[in-house]
Amino acid sequence: MWPVLGLFAITIFTGAALLFLVQPMMAKHVLPLLGGSPAVWNTCMVFFQGLLLAGYAYAHASVRALGVRRQVVLHLAVASVPGLLWVLGWAPIEAPTGKALGEGHTSPVVWLLLMLAVCVGPAFFVLSTCATLMQRWFAGLGHRTSPDPYFLYAASNAGSMLALLAYPLLVEPRLSLSGQRTWWSAGYVVLLGLTAACAAVTLRRTREVARVEPGPPPTMRQRAMWVALAAAPSSLLIAVTQYLSTDIAAAPLLWVVPLALYLLTFILAFSRRWGVPLRVSDRTLPVLAVSLAVIVLLARHDPIWLIVVLNLAALFFGGTMCHGRLAAMRPPAGHLTDFYLCLAIGGVLGGLFNAVVAPVLFDWLAEYPIALAAVCMLRTGSADRPAKDPATPVAARERWAGLARGLAAASIPAALLGVAHWVAPMVRGIASEEYREYWRNVLLVGVPVTACYMLVRSPVRFGAALGAVLLLDATIELRRNEAQVRTFFGVYAAYYTATPKGVGIIELRHGTTLHGARWVDDRFRSEPLVYYHRRGPIGDVFRAWGHTELFDRVALVGLGTGSIASYGRPGQTLRFFEIDPAVVKLATQGGLFHFIGDSKAVCEFVIGDARLSLAKEPDASFGAIVLDAFSSDAVPVHLLTREALGVYLSKLRPGGVLALHVSNRYLDLERVVAGVAGAHALAGLIRDDSVPDEESKQSLHWSSTWIVLARNKADLTPLLAQRGWHELPMKSTGRVWTDDYSSVLGVFEGF
């Protein structure tokens, strides 16, 4: 019987690997069509979770209605449908190219979901059924392990995790997207063969053994608990991924690491040999949650490596705790499909909350503290006091009384935080300058966090208190913002900040990344600051050519606050290409930023993905193109490929220049630009503008790195007269980025 067990394990492993290879592959394929937004992955996750639910529902309903033997025959026909579609000309994992976002669609989410359904839906649906059906078929084979086939779920998650890690580490750096599609399609054919072999074994052996006894059906309380224990870590997974991809880069490497860690928690929970004891997860999770709360309340963004580690650790221990409880509550094999259906429902609910519900209800990333609080509330509680079985009936009066006591206790830390925000200004006024920050941290961080941790023995009270503190703090901070808006492309916040000299500025941020600032003093409100300072690289560019006829028409990819408009002169046209209408509104309306309104040039706006919009412009229509588009902390990948550079060059007049803002905390984008520039035989200059002196910092002249490219070296002569520019070193990139190939693995500079 060992060959039979091996056959089913290999089939489940292969199906899971293909299932989780296609997710980052498809998300990367559609990312350029949606401006490189981090929300692309979240939306893809909701789609994949929804199809996973559909697959589990099909498995559950078909087995119950037809029995195992007839269901095997049905599934062989269903699994063959994608292959038949390929024969008829349907291309797997291939999105329509060249179509701008919004053509005929008002919602990026709806457009993306429909496109995914057409391009990858049939194949993904078949793959989503593999683990559940193979386990259910195996349960009726009479093998000594058949009565409890859940250990095969570990094989499924092992295949998923290894495929996810292999994608950014092995597949993406070595294969183009077209090559990935070819190999993936071949893998699907192999899976069909393995599935047919499993079907043959099942049809033969189910005649020889007794049918699987289902046992007593699970109660509604049990099903609700299964759903809750699946939904909370699913929501936390997407929240952590959103954080990483927003503050670093929207790339497969940062999508798959949290998901692989999440799958590892399933492997450990359902494995017979390995696992994390519930007591360890139960005690570790509150410490991590409180540590994250301290960082949030302190508004700290560095060191980034510590924040990343804490987030991933919270996801891991939250996942091991929830999934460990799920493994302990699993029903007999007769109700296996029912169990997995509830898990899928929970996963979809968690994903829908993050990707669909939260963006409508909140104008900030409130789903993260809510998900963290929910996971903490599902803990088993103190090890000295066993948790109550969720299926045990509790008198209604006792339940409501307990809920009231819990809410009262949970409200205490939030009340302390509210009082602290009221008292803190008075304390700062009477405390010596040396101790002002100390007392602020004690009041606004130490007191509420300590009060939360004192409730740790009660999971519901601790989770509710922690969530209330984080939500209240964010609400108070949001009231201090000048403006805040959330769209598919991110959360933008404009708020007042005092400089060391006491002079106020208004900043615009996306996550932790600054996208421009202005002085509050109206006398200097149009003075470009931070990366766009007149003494910085972009100031050099406009000093070199801004007064010439070459710069009569300039294309600017990315708007931000519109700081570069301050370099405009009469008779000049600055044409901004911006994907998010909300950014245009922030830069031009409400009196927040005045760069556009005060500019001497004519400012025009084109809404949509910059590359697709630029392709529609007449050839040789601009003397310069300034690339200053950022999604997260990096330029979207599809704007830095060899083909993208070809589009830019076709729109430049003879002698025209291309200026690229490549500042980044984590990625060496200079190597990427050098590679694509070398592919077009371009000349390039670079200025790494470090700001060492305190005077520059106080005048808000920030460090930045800019690259300027031209067809001929002679075209860059005016810029060489400016200080700090030198020839762009053609660093080895290993492989030039193209629309069909890119990998951030080789350009990570580390944390």
N, C-alpha and C positions, 0 to 999 in steps of 0.2 A: 504493500500500500504506500510505501514511501515515494515511488515514482508518481503516484497520483497526487499526493500532497505537494510534491515539487512542481508538478504541472500547474496546479491551481495557484500556488504561490507565485510562480513565474508569470502567469497570466495576469494576476492582480498587480504585481510589481510593474509589468510592462504597461498595462492600462493606466496606472497612476502616473508613471513617468511621462507618457504621452500627454496625459491630461494637464500636467503642470508644466510641461515644456511649452505647450501652445499658449498658455496664459501670458507670460512675458513676451513671447514672440509676437503675438497678435497686438498686444498693447504697444509694443515698440513700433509696429507697423503703422498703427493709426495715430501715434503721437504727433507726427508732423502735420496731420490734417487738423489738429486742434491746438496748434500753437505751442506744443510742448508743455501743456498745463499739468501740474501734479494731480489734478482731479481726474485725469484720464484713467489712471490706474484704479482709483477708487470706483469709478463708474464701471470699468471692466470687471472689477471684483464682484460688484453687485450682479452684473450679467452672468458671470460664471457661477456665482452662488445660486442664482435663480434657476439656471439650467441644471445645476447639481440637484436642486430640489425637485425639478421636473423628472430627472432621471431616477431619483429615489422613489418618487411617487409612482412612476411607471413600474418600477421593480416591485413595489409593495402591492399595487393594485393587480398587476398581471399574475403574480404568484397566487394571490388570494382567489382570483377569478378562475384561473386556468389550471392551477396545480403546477408542480415543477416540470413534469414531462412535456406538457403542451406549451408551457411558457418557454422552454428551451427552444422549441421549434420556432415560436414567434420571434424570439430574440435573434436567432440566426438571420431571419429575414430583415429585421430592423437594423442589425449591424452591417448588413450589406448595402443599405441605402446610400451612405456617403460614397462608397466605391462606385456604385452605379452612376451617381451624379458626376463623379470625376470622369467616368468614361464618356458621359454625355457632354462634357466640356466645362463643367463647373469647377473653377480653380479653388482649391482649399487654401485657407489662411491668406487670402489676398484681398486687400481693400481697394476700392476705386481710387485711383491717383489723379491728381491735378484738379480735384474739385474743391473749391473754397468752402470753408465752414459757413453755414448759414444760407447757402443757395437752396431756397425752398424749405428751410427749416428755421424755426425761431429758437429752439432749445438745443444746445450742444449735447445734453444728456440723452434726449429722445433720439437725436440723429445718430449718436454713437451706439445706442442700444439696438436700433434698427439695423445699422450697418453690421454690427457683430452677429446679429441673428441670421443675416443672409450669408455672411462670409464664413463663419465658423460654427454656426448653430447645430447643423445636423451631426457633424463629427463629434463635437463636444458632448452632445446629448448621449450618444452611444458610449463614449468613454466614461461619462458620469455614472453609468449603470454597472460598470465592470466590477468594482469591489463588492458592492452589495449582492449582486446576483451570483458571483462566484462563491461567496461565502454561503449563500442560501442553497446553491446547488450542492456544495460540499457537505452541508449539514445532513443531507439525505443519503450519503454514500456508505454509511456503516463503518467509516474509519473510527479508530479509537478516540480521535480528537474531534469527531463530527458533532457531538452534543454541545460543544462550546467552541465554535469556529471563530470567535472574535479575535483570537490571536493573529488571524490572517489580516486583520485591519492594520496591524503593525507593518506587515509587508507592503500594504497599500501606501501607508504614510512614509515608509522608507523610500519607496520609489518616487513619491512626490517630492520629498525633501532633497534627495540626490539629484533629481532632474532640475529642481529650482537652483540648487547651488552650481550645477554643471552649466546652466545657461550663461551666466555672466562670466564664469571662470574658464570654461572650455568652449562652449558652443559659439557665443557671441564674438569672442576674439578671433575665432578661426573660420567661421562660415558667414557668408553673406546671407541676407534675408532669403534670396531665391534658393541658395543651397540649403538653408534651414528647412524651407518648405519641402524640398525634394526628399531630404532624409526623414523628415517627420512623416510624410506620406508613405514612405517605405516601411517605417515602423508601424503604421496603422495596418498595413497589409499583413505584417507579421502577427499583429494582435488578432486579426481575423482568423488566421490559421490556428493560433493558440486557443481562441474561443471555440472554434469548431472542434478541436480535440477535447476540450473540457465538456462540450455538449455531448460528444460521442460517449465519453466515460459516464456521464450522468444518465443518459438514456439507457445505457446498458446496466448500470448498477442499481438504479432506482427500482428495478423490477425485483431485485434480490433482497432488499432490506425493507424493514418496516418504515412506514411514513413517520415523519417527525411530529412528535406530540407538541402542540403549541403551549400547553400549560395555561394557568390562569391569565386572563388578559390584563394588561397594565391599566391602572386607574387613571383618571383624568389628572389627578394631582401628580402622579409620577410623570405623565407626559408633559405637564406644564414645567416640572422641574428639569426634565431633559432639555426642553426648549430654552429655558432660562440659562442653564449651565453651558449651552452651546452659543447663545446669543451674546452674552457678556464678553467672553474672550474674542469672539468674532469682531465685535465693535472696537475692542481695545486694539486688536491687530490693525485695523484700518486706520485708527487714530494715530498709532505709532508710526505707521508707514507714511501718513500724511505729514507728520512732523518732520521725518527724515528727508522726504523728497522735497518739502517746501524750503527747508533751510540749507540743503546741500545741493541736490540736483534731482531732476525727474529722469531717472535712468533705471534699467532693469536691475543693476547691482543693488540699488537701495530699495527696490520693490521686493526682491526675493529673500533677502536676509531675514526680515521680520517674519515673512510667510514660512520660510524654512524652519525658523525657531518655533513657530506656532505648530507646525506639523510634527516637530520633534516632541512636543509635549503630548501629542496623540500617541506617538510611538511608545514613549515611556509609560503612558497611562495604560495602554492595552497590551503591553508586552508581558510575557510570563516570567521573564528573568530580570528585567531592569525596570527601574521606576524611581520616582522621587516620592518618599513617604508624604502622605497628606500633612502630617504634623510639621514637616520641614517647610513645605509651601505655605501652610497656614501661619507660621510664625515669621517667615521671611517677607512675605508680601506686604504686611503693614509697615515694616521698616522701610522698604523700598518706596511705598506710596507716600509715606511721610517725608522721605528725602526728596522726592519729586515735588511735593507741595512746598517745601522750603525753597527749592530753586525757583519755582513759579512765583512765590510771594516776594522773593528777593529780586525778581526780574533779572535773573542771571542768564547769560547766553554763552558763557565761557567758564571752564574749558569745554569745548564741544564734545571731546571724547568722553568725558565723564557723564555728560547729559545723555549721550547716545547709549552708553553702557547701562545707565540707570533705567532708561526707557526699555531697552531690550530685556534687562533683567526682570523688570516688572511684568513685561509681556510673558516671559518664560514661566515665572513662578505663578502668575495668575492663570496661565494656561494649564500648567501641571495640576494646580489645585482644582480647577473646574473640570478638566478632563479626567482627572483621577477619580473625582466623585462620580462622573458619568460611567467610567469603567466599573466602579463598585456597584452601580445601580442597574447594570445591563440585565435585560430579561433573558429567559431561555431562548434557544435558537429558533423556536417556532414563531417568536415575535421579533426576530432580527430585523426584518424590513421595516416594521413599525418603529423600532428604536432609531434606525438610521434616518427614517423620514422625519422624526422629531428633531434630530440633530441638524438635518438640512434646513428645516423650518427656522430653527434658532439662528443658523448661520445667515440665512437670508434676512431675517429681521434685524440682526446686528448690522449687516451691510446696508440695508435700506435706511436705517436710522442715520448712519454716518453720511451716506452719499446723497440721499434724497430729502429726508425729513429735516435733519439738522441745518443744512444750508438755507432752508426756508424759514425755520424758526429762529435761528441765531445769526447775528452778523459777525460772529467770531467763532473760533474752534471750540465751542462748548462741549462738543461730543467727547472730547478726550477726558476731562475731569468726570463727566457723567459715566463713561465706560469704566474708568478706574474705580469710581465709587461703587458701581454695580458689581464688579468683580470682587471687591473687598466685602460687600454685603453677602456674597455667596459663600464666604469662608465657613468652615465647619465650626469655628469658635474655639474656645479654650480647650486645651488638651485635657484639663482636669475635669471638664464637664462635657460629656458626650453630646453631640448635636442631636436634635430631635429629627426623627424621620419625617420628611415632608409629607409622607402619605398618612401619618398618624392624625386622626381627627382631633381638632381642638375646638373647645366650646367657643361660640361666637363672642360671648362677653369677654372671655379671657383673651381672645385674639385681638379684639378692639382695644381692650385695656392695655395690652402689651404694646400695641402699635402707638397708642397715645403716649405711654411712658417713653418709648423709644424716640419718638419725634421730639418730645420735650428735652430729653438728654442730648439729642443730636443738635438741637438749636443753640445750645450753650456756647460751643466754640465759635459759631457764626456771630452770635451776639457779642462775644468778646472782641472779635475782629472789628465789628462795626463800631464799638466803643473805642477801640484802639485807633481807628482812623479819625475819630473825632478828637481824641486826646493828644495824638501824636504832634500836631502843630503847636499845641501849647507847651508840650515837653521840649520840643526843639527850640522854642523861644526862650526857655529859662535854662536849658542845659548849656554847658560850655561847648565851644565848637569842637573840641576834641572828642566829646562823648555823644554828640547829637546823633550820628549814624548808629552808634551802639544802642542807644535807647529806642531809636526808631525800629531797629531790627528786633529788639526784645518785645516791643509792643505789638508790632504788626506781624511778626513771624513766630517768635518764641511762645508767646502766650496762647494763641489759637491752636498752634500745632501741638503743643503739650496737652492742651485740653482734649484735642482729638485722640491723641494716643492713650489717654487715660480711659477711653472707652473701648480699647482694643479687644477686651474679652467678649464684647458683644458685637458680632460681625455687622448686624444691621445698623446699630447705633454708630459704630466707627465709620462705616462706609458712608452713611448719610451725613455725618458730621464733616467728614473730609470733603465730600462733594459740595456741601453747603458753604464751607469756608472758601473753596476755590471759586465757586460760582459767584459768591458775594464779592470777593476781592476783584474778580474780573469786571463785575458790574460797576463797582465803584471806579475802577480805572477807566472803563469805557466812558463814563460820564465826564471824565476830564478831557477826552479827545475832542478835537475840533470837528472831526468827521470820521466815520467808519462805514465801509461798505464791503459786502461779501458777494462774490460772483463765482462762476464756474472756474475762473482763472486764479482765484485766491482771495485773501482778506487784505484790504488796504486800510491803513489807519493814518490819519493826519492828526498830529498832536503837538502841543506847545512844549518846548524844552528850554531851560535856562542854560546858557553857556557859563564857563568859569568866571567870565567877567560880569555876569549878571544880565547880559543882553539876551533877549529872547529870540528863538527861532521856531519855525513850524516845519516839522519833518513829515515826509511821506514814506511809510514802510510797508513792505509786503513780507509778512513773517518777521524775521529779524534783519532783513536786508533793506538798507536805506535806498530810496529811489529819488532823492532830491530834498532840498531844504531851502528856505528863504528867511531873511531877517524880518522880524516883526516890525522894526522901524521902517516906516514908509519911504524914508529917504534912500534906503538901500534895498528895497524889496525886490528889485529886478536884478540884483547883483548875483551872478551864478556862484554857487557854493559847492562844497564837498568835491566830488569827482569832476565837476565842470568848472572849477575855479579858473580865473583868467590866467593865473600863473601855472596852471596844469597843462597836460598834453593837449587837450581839446582846445584850450586857449591858444596854444602855439599853432594849431592847424588853422584856426580862423585868422590869426595874425599873418600867417604865411600866404593864404589865398582868399581870405574873406572879402578883401577889397577888390578882387579881380573879377573879370567877366566870367571866369570859369565857375565861380560860386554864385552866379545869378539864380540857378536852380539847384537846390540841395534836397536830397531825400534823406529822411531820418527814420530809421527803423527802431521803434520804441519811443514812447512819449515821456513817461514818468511825470514829473512836475512841469516839463517843458523848459527846463533850465537853459538848454542850448539856444532857445529862441532869443535869449538876451544878446546873442552875438549878431542878430539880424540887422540888416542895413536897408535903407530905402532902395527900392527897385529890385529887391531880392525876394525869392519865393522859397519858403521852407515847407516841404510837403512831408507831414508826419504819417507814418504807417503804424497803426496801433490796433491790436486785436480786441481789446476790451473797451467797450463804450464807456464803462464806469470810470476808467482812467482819464478819458477825455473830459468827462464831466468834472472830475476832481481838479484837473489842471486848468479849466476854463471858467468854472462857475462857482458860486458860493463865496468868492472873495478870499479863498485860501492861498492861491498862488497867482502871481501877476506876470510871470515871464511871457506868457502868450499874449495877454492883453496889452502889455507895455512894449512888445517887440516892434521894431521899426520895419521889419519885413512882413510880407504877406504870409500868414500861416494857414495851411490847408491840412485837412485830415482825411485819411482813408481808413475805414474800419474793416478789419479782417486780418487774416494771417499775412504778414509782411511779404513773405516770399511769393505766395500765390498772387498777392495784389501787385507787387512789383513786376511780375511776369507779364501783366496786362498793360504796363506802361509802354509808351513808344521807345524804341531803341535809341540809344545815345541822347537821352533827354535830360540827364543830370550831370553836372560837373563834379559832384561829390555825393557819396552815399555814406552816411554815418550809421554804423550798426551798434545800437545801444539797447538791445532788447534782452530782458532778463526774465526767465521763469525760474523761480527759486533763486539760488545764488549763482546761476550759470546761464550762459546764452543757450537757448534751445538748440538741440543737436542738429535739427534739420536746417538751421540757418548757418551752419559751419561746414557743410559738406562741399565736395568738389563741384557738384551740380549747382548748389546754391551760389557758389562763387562765380560760376559761369553766368548765372542769371544777373548778378550784380554787374559783371563786366559788360554784358550786352547793353545795359542801361546807362553806362558811363560814356560821356563824350571823349574824344581823343584828348589825352593829357589829364583825364579825370583821376580822382583818387578815392580810395575806399578806406575809411577810418573805422577801426573795430575796438570797442571797449572790452577788454578781456580780463579785468580784475576778478579774482576769485580766491576764496579762502582755502579751497580744497583741491581744485583741478588745475592742472598746468595747461591752460588753453593756448598758450604760446606755441606749444608743440603741434597742436591741431592746426592752427592757422598757418604755421610754417609748412606743414605737410601739404595742405591744399593750395597754398601759394606756390610752392615748388611744382606742383602738378600743372599749374597754369603758367609756369616760367615768369612769375611776377617778381618785381623788386619790392623790398619792404624795409621800413624803419620802425623801431620800437623805442618807447620811452617808459621805463619803470620809474614812476614818479614817487619816490619815497619822501616823506615829509618829516625830517628829523627835528626841526627846531620848533620850540613852543609857540613862537609868534605865528607861524603858519597854521598850527593847530587851532589857535585861538581865533584866527580869521576864517576858520572852517575851510581851510585848504587841505583836503584829505588825500592820502596816497591813492594812486590809481595807475593802471597799466593800459596803454593804448598802442595799437599797431596801425600803421598807415601803409597801404599797398598801392602800387601803380604798375602800369604795363611796362614802363621803362624807368631805369634808375634816374635819368635826367629829369623826369617829371617830378621827382621828390626833392630837387635841389633847393627850392625855397624853404623847405622844412629843415634842411641841414643847417641853416643859419640860426636856428633856434637851439637853445641850450639843452643838453641831455639826450638828444636823439642819436641813435647808432644803428648800424645795419642789423636787420633781423637775422639772428643765427638760425640756420636751417637744421634744427634739431631732428634727430631721427624719431619718427612716430611709429615705426614698425610697419604700419599700413595706413594709407591715406583714407580719411573718412569720406564715404560716399553715401548716397541715399540707400544703397543696398548693404552698407557695412559701416558700423561705428561701435566703439567700445570704450567706456570710460575707465576700464580697469587699468589701462596703460598710462593714464594721465592723472591718476590720483596722487596727490602730494602728501596725503596722510593728514592726520589730525594733529 
